[in-house]
Amino acid sequence: MFNDIGTIESAEKYETQSSTCFKKIDIHHVWNIGSFSTQLKLHKPGKSLNSVRFGNEEYEFEMMLYPCGTTSAASDHVGVHLYTRKCPGDSLIISTQYRIIPGVGSLTCAIQNSIMTIDKSSILSASRLVSHKDIQNSTELLLPNDVLTLKAEISVYKITSNYNVKVNNARGASEARRACFGELYETGKFSDFTIRTDQQSFKVHRLILDTQSEFFNGYFRNDPLSNEIALDMDNNIMNLILKFMYSEEMELEDISPELFYAADRLLMHSLIDLCAINVRNIINLENFFDYLRLGYDIENKLVRDAAASFFIKNAHDVKNNSNWSEFMKTTPQAIADLCDLTMDKANKVLRS
């Protein structure tokens, strides 16, 4: 079937590259809570002290310390909640660690959370950070000068993605290639292979043939010592194909169904693609049936679509062409597809 698509005026090559990685951002905050023994007496379970907000330009956090626990069930422990007050999105990847920093000695108390993805509104809770019993037994160590020092060590993992697009205009690339390789084809300099047609011999280079044609790539693998080949091909078509191999350039007026068939035979997909996107610019009443048949012969969707688009705009003239009846007999599937496309187009117009 056909798709009615817009005109493609020129060939461009898009080269894309992307990368995704984790960027680790460490945010540490030290909070000193004075007169902590008094705080233990004043606060009830569920009552908290709030830290200042801390972080960087992208991420901001706030801690709430519960001297007598986050709930009645944890009233014999100091607890802490961590709130996300600002982040770029609705969620973040984070790991947290809370420490009670002692005044002397080596005793620390830490609760480690593994790396996790949380919603911005989620609360990271350490409901049993340190017990009142431990504080009483190690008052000089954990509460020097009656000050509790709490350190939050937060690591945020930011996903960063880079996406680059490089566009190479086919004509610009061809000119650069022609400057490098054009002389080799024109002069036959350093030639190591010969292509013979009925009336002409072409001095060429195996490396160019191998990289531009799957046909020659397979030929050289099967017969690596061969230095020539005879092809039943029109001289002019062969010359155009070889020029394209060396320059990756093709003039619009040189595109023809014969060129397509030759490129298809040599498995030159880049040449077929370049010509196919330009068929819309050269198709007319005289060559319409040739290109329509070509699209089915080489199974090329772009060529079929170009013919279909032309048919929609010129259906009356095409049907009045003397070749229409004969084409209906020899290529009925193409005619059926064209008629279906025309009906679909008409229905869309009626529904609009």
C-alpha positions in Angstrom: 0.0 0.0 0.0 1.0 3.7 -0.3 1.5 6.5 2.1 0.9 10.0 0.9 3.9 11.9 2.3 5.4 15.3 1.7 8.2 16.1 -0.7 11.7 15.4 0.4 13.8 18.0 -1.4 17.3 17.0 -0.4 19.2 14.2 1.3 20.7 14.7 4.7 22.5 12.3 6.9 21.8 12.5 10.6 24.4 11.1 13.0 23.2 10.9 16.6 24.9 10.1 19.8 23.6 9.9 23.4 25.0 9.2 26.8 23.3 8.7 30.2 25.1 8.8 33.5 24.6 9.4 37.2 26.1 12.5 38.7 26.5 12.2 42.4 25.9 15.4 44.5 26.9 15.2 48.1 25.2 17.6 50.5 26.3 17.5 54.2 24.8 19.6 57.0 25.8 19.8 60.6 23.2 20.8 63.1 24.1 21.8 66.7 21.1 21.6 69.2 22.0 23.3 72.5 20.5 22.6 75.9 19.6 19.2 74.7 18.9 17.8 78.2 16.3 20.5 78.6 14.8 19.6 75.2 14.4 16.0 76.4 12.2 17.3 79.3 10.2 19.8 77.3 9.2 17.8 74.3 6.6 15.1 74.0 6.5 12.3 71.5 5.8 13.6 68.0 7.0 17.2 68.8 9.9 18.4 66.8 12.6 21.0 66.3 13.2 22.3 62.8 16.6 22.8 61.2 17.3 25.6 58.8 16.9 24.7 55.1 20.1 23.6 53.5 21.4 22.4 50.1 22.4 24.0 46.8 20.7 25.8 44.0 18.9 22.6 42.8 18.2 20.7 46.0 17.1 21.9 49.4 16.3 19.9 52.5 15.1 20.4 56.0 15.5 18.1 59.1 13.0 17.7 61.9 14.5 16.4 65.2 12.2 14.6 67.6 14.0 14.6 71.1 11.4 12.2 72.5 10.6 10.1 69.4 8.5 10.5 66.3 5.7 8.5 68.0 4.8 7.2 71.5 6.1 3.8 70.5 9.5 5.3 69.9 9.4 7.8 72.8 12.7 6.4 74.3 14.7 7.3 71.2 15.7 10.5 69.4 14.3 10.5 65.9 14.7 12.5 62.8 12.8 13.2 59.6 14.3 14.5 56.4 12.1 16.6 54.0 12.8 17.5 50.5 11.9 21.1 50.0 13.2 21.7 46.5 14.4 19.5 43.7 14.2 19.8 39.8 11.5 17.1 39.3 8.8 15.3 41.2 11.2 12.6 42.4 14.8 12.1 43.2 17.4 9.3 43.7 18.9 9.7 47.1 20.8 8.0 49.9 21.1 9.4 53.5 23.1 8.9 56.6 22.7 10.5 59.9 25.4 10.7 62.5 25.5 11.8 66.1 29.0 13.3 66.3 30.6 12.8 69.7 32.8 15.3 71.5 35.5 12.9 72.3 36.3 9.3 71.6 35.2 7.3 68.6 31.6 6.5 69.3 29.2 7.4 66.4 25.7 6.5 65.7 24.6 6.2 62.1 21.6 4.9 60.2 22.3 4.1 56.6 19.6 4.1 53.9 20.4 2.4 50.6 20.1 4.3 47.4 16.4 4.7 46.6 14.0 6.7 44.4 11.5 8.7 46.3 8.8 11.2 45.6 9.5 14.8 46.4 6.9 14.7 49.1 8.3 11.6 50.8 9.8 11.7 54.3 13.0 9.9 55.1 12.6 8.8 58.6 15.1 7.6 61.2 12.7 7.0 64.1 15.3 5.4 66.4 18.4 7.4 65.7 19.9 7.0 69.2 18.3 5.9 72.5 17.9 8.0 75.6 19.7 5.2 77.5 22.8 5.6 75.3 22.7 9.3 75.8 22.5 8.9 79.6 25.3 6.4 79.6 27.6 8.5 77.3 26.5 12.0 78.2 30.0 13.5 78.0 30.6 11.8 74.7 27.3 12.5 73.0 26.4 15.7 74.6 29.5 17.7 75.2 28.5 21.0 76.8 24.9 19.7 76.6 25.0 20.1 72.8 23.8 17.4 70.5 25.5 17.6 67.1 23.7 15.9 64.3 25.2 15.5 60.9 23.2 14.6 57.8 25.1 13.2 54.9 22.9 13.2 51.8 23.9 12.0 48.4 21.6 12.8 45.4 22.1 11.0 42.2 21.2 13.1 39.2 20.6 11.4 35.9 22.2 13.4 33.1 21.6 12.6 29.4 23.3 14.1 26.4 21.9 13.9 22.9 23.8 15.3 20.0 22.7 15.4 16.4 25.1 16.0 13.5 23.6 16.7 10.1 25.6 16.2 7.0 24.2 17.5 3.8 24.6 14.9 1.1 25.9 17.5 -1.5 28.4 19.0 0.9 29.7 15.5 1.9 29.9 14.6 -1.8 32.0 17.6 -2.7 34.5 16.7 0.0 34.6 13.1 -1.1 34.9 14.0 -4.8 37.9 16.3 -4.0 39.6 13.3 -2.4 38.6 10.4 -4.7 37.5 12.0 -7.9 40.9 12.1 -9.4 41.4 8.5 -8.7 38.4 7.5 -10.9 39.1 10.0 -13.7 42.8 9.0 -14.1 42.6 5.3 -13.0 45.7 6.1 -10.8 46.6 3.2 -8.5 43.8 1.1 -10.0 43.8 -2.5 -8.9 40.6 -3.8 -10.5 38.9 -3.6 -13.9 35.1 -3.6 -14.8 34.4 -4.5 -18.4 31.1 -3.8 -20.2 30.3 -4.6 -23.8 32.2 -1.5 -25.1 34.3 -0.1 -22.3 36.7 -0.9 -19.5 36.7 1.0 -16.2 39.9 1.1 -14.1 38.7 1.2 -10.5 39.8 0.4 -6.9 38.7 -2.6 -4.9 38.4 -0.6 -1.7 35.9 1.8 -3.2 33.8 -1.0 -4.7 33.9 -3.0 -1.5 32.6 -0.2 0.7 29.9 1.0 -1.7 28.4 -2.2 -3.0 27.3 -5.3 -1.1 27.6 -7.1 -4.5 31.3 -6.4 -4.8 31.8 -7.0 -1.1 30.6 -10.5 -1.6 32.4 -11.0 -4.9 35.8 -10.1 -3.3 35.2 -12.4 -0.4 34.4 -15.3 -2.7 37.2 -14.5 -5.2 39.8 -12.4 -3.4 42.4 -12.8 -6.2 40.2 -11.6 -9.0 41.3 -8.4 -10.7 38.5 -8.0 -13.2 34.8 -8.7 -13.8 32.6 -8.5 -16.9 29.1 -7.0 -16.3 26.2 -6.9 -18.7 25.4 -3.3 -18.1 25.0 -0.1 -20.2 28.2 1.9 -20.4 26.6 5.2 -19.4 24.8 3.6 -16.4 28.0 2.0 -15.3 29.8 5.3 -15.5 27.2 7.0 -13.5 27.3 4.3 -10.8 31.1 4.4 -10.5 31.1 8.2 -10.3 28.6 7.9 -7.4 30.8 5.4 -5.7 33.7 7.8 -5.7 31.8 11.1 -5.1 28.5 10.0 -3.5 26.9 12.6 -5.8 24.2 12.1 -8.4 22.7 14.8 -10.7 18.9 14.9 -10.7 18.7 14.6 -14.5 20.8 11.4 -14.4 18.3 9.6 -12.2 16.3 7.0 -14.2 14.6 3.6 -13.7 17.6 2.0 -15.5 19.9 3.5 -12.9 17.6 2.1 -10.1 17.7 -1.4 -11.6 21.5 -1.3 -11.9 21.9 0.0 -8.3 19.5 -2.7 -7.1 21.5 -5.4 -8.9 24.8 -4.2 -7.3 23.1 -3.8 -3.9 24.0 -0.2 -3.6 21.5 0.9 -0.9 22.9 4.4 -0.5 22.4 5.2 -4.2 18.9 3.7 -4.2 18.0 5.8 -1.2 19.4 9.0 -2.6 17.6 8.5 -5.9 14.3 7.4 -4.3 13.8 10.5 -2.2 14.2 12.6 -5.4 11.7 10.6 -7.6 9.0 13.1 -6.6 11.0 15.8 -8.4 11.3 14.0 -11.7 8.1 11.9 -12.1 5.8 13.0 -14.9 3.1 11.6 -17.2 5.7 10.2 -19.5 7.6 8.2 -16.9 4.9 7.6 -14.4 4.3 3.9 -15.3 8.0 3.2 -15.4 8.5 4.4 -11.9 5.3 2.8 -10.6 6.5 -0.6 -12.0 9.9 0.1 -10.6 8.6 0.6 -7.1 7.1 -2.8 -7.1 9.9 -4.5 -8.9 12.6 -3.4 -6.4 10.1 -3.2 -3.5 10.9 0.4 -2.7 8.4 2.2 -0.6 9.6 5.7 -1.4 9.3 5.2 -5.1 5.8 3.7 -4.8 4.8 6.6 -2.5 6.1 9.1 -5.1 4.1 7.4 -7.8 1.0 7.3 -5.6 1.3 11.0 -4.7 1.6 11.9 -8.4 -1.4 9.7 -9.3 -3.6 11.4 -6.7 -2.9 14.8 -8.2 -3.1 13.6 -11.8 -5.5 10.6 -11.8 -7.6 11.8 -14.7 -4.6 12.3 -17.0 -3.0 9.0 -15.9 -6.2 7.0 -16.6 -6.5 8.6 -20.1 -2.9 7.5 -20.9 -2.7 4.8 -23.5 -0.6 2.7 -21.1 -3.3 2.5 -18.4 -5.2 -0.5 -19.9 -2.0 -2.5 -20.5 -0.7 -1.7 -17.1 -3.9 -2.9 -15.5 -3.3 -6.3 -17.1 0.4 -6.6 -16.2 0.5 -5.0 -12.8 -2.9 -5.4 -11.2 -1.8 -5.1 -7.6 -0.3 -1.6 -8.3 -3.5 -0.4 -9.9 -5.6 -1.8 -7.1 -3.4 0.0 -4.5 -3.7 3.2 -6.5 -7.5 3.0 -6.6 -7.7 2.2 -2.9 -5.5 5.2 -2.1 -7.7 7.5 -4.2 -10.8 6.3 -2.4 -9.2 6.8 1.0 -8.2 10.3 -0.1 -11.7 11.1 -1.3 -13.2 9.8 1.9 -11.0 12.0 4.0 -12.0 15.0 1.9 -15.7 14.2 2.4 -15.3 13.7 6.1 -13.4 17.0 6.6 
